[in-house]
Amino acid sequence: MKMKLTYFRDDGGRKNAGYATEAGDCFCRAVCIATGMGYEKVYNMINFYAKNERKGKRKKTKSSARTGVFIATAKKMMKDLGWIWVPTMKIGQGCKVHLRADELPEGRIICRVSKHFTAVIDGVIHDTFDPSRDGKRCVYGFWYREDDKPDVITEMRKELVPRGTAPLVRMFLNDNTYVNTKFATECIDAIEHRLLMSNAGLLEELNPLEKLAIMVLKDSSYIKD
């Protein structure tokens, strides 16, 4: 039996934050709803990430909290927030998961569908409209909070994304040998990005492991080509 998701109108706090009632802010409000973070904080966070995007021949614009966010930027931001991306559709595979209660895990998740992001909490869509298309809307993937760890993830056998920079840092600190320049640079860039976010008040402070790693990695005596 196919189970439709119920719908609850929710703007993620946009109106209460003093912003215009109409906008293409689906990613911003979905993040607000799923994480419980304030609208203005998430709005500013998205625009902070957008500043680092590059334009190209095919990519004429940058992400915007008000008008839309590119998936690469959305994935990077959610990863930094500690949420894990679960792809549910691959190229040429066809639709496997729909925006439907019996095909999605319980808990708080953010689903990516065609040209839209929406928050789903325990089988209830929280959005400014019902995007389910009567349970036929295909889900390309979803984020879930790392602490939740729903059992359905294991059953779906999806590739998970590690949280933040911790795996890189631990890999380095647990290795008594020197690291190569490329690896050290990746660690420094990743941690310094988090440091910028922390200083901007958009993320928590670096943990002791990250502080130690960036201090050690900046010492050139530990790095070799």
MOBELLIN-V449094 format. One record per run of one state. SS is the DSSP state (~ for helix, > for strand, _ for the rest). FROM is the first residue (numbers start at 1). TO is the last residue. Records with the same first field share a line. If there is no record, write none. Layout:
SS=FROM-TO ; FROM-TO
This chain:
_=1-5 ; 10-25 ; 36-38 ; 51-63 ; 65-67 ; 69-70 ; 81-82 ; 88-97 ; 99-100 ; 104-107 ; 114-115 ; 122-123 ; 128-137 ; 139-140 ; 146-151 ; 157-165 ; 174-178 ; 200-207 ; 218-219 ; 225-225
>=6-9 ; 64-64 ; 68-68 ; 83-87 ; 98-98 ; 108-113 ; 116-121 ; 124-127 ; 138-138 ; 141-145 ; 179-180 ; 223-224
~=26-35 ; 39-50 ; 71-80 ; 101-103 ; 152-156 ; 166-173 ; 181-199 ; 208-217 ; 220-222
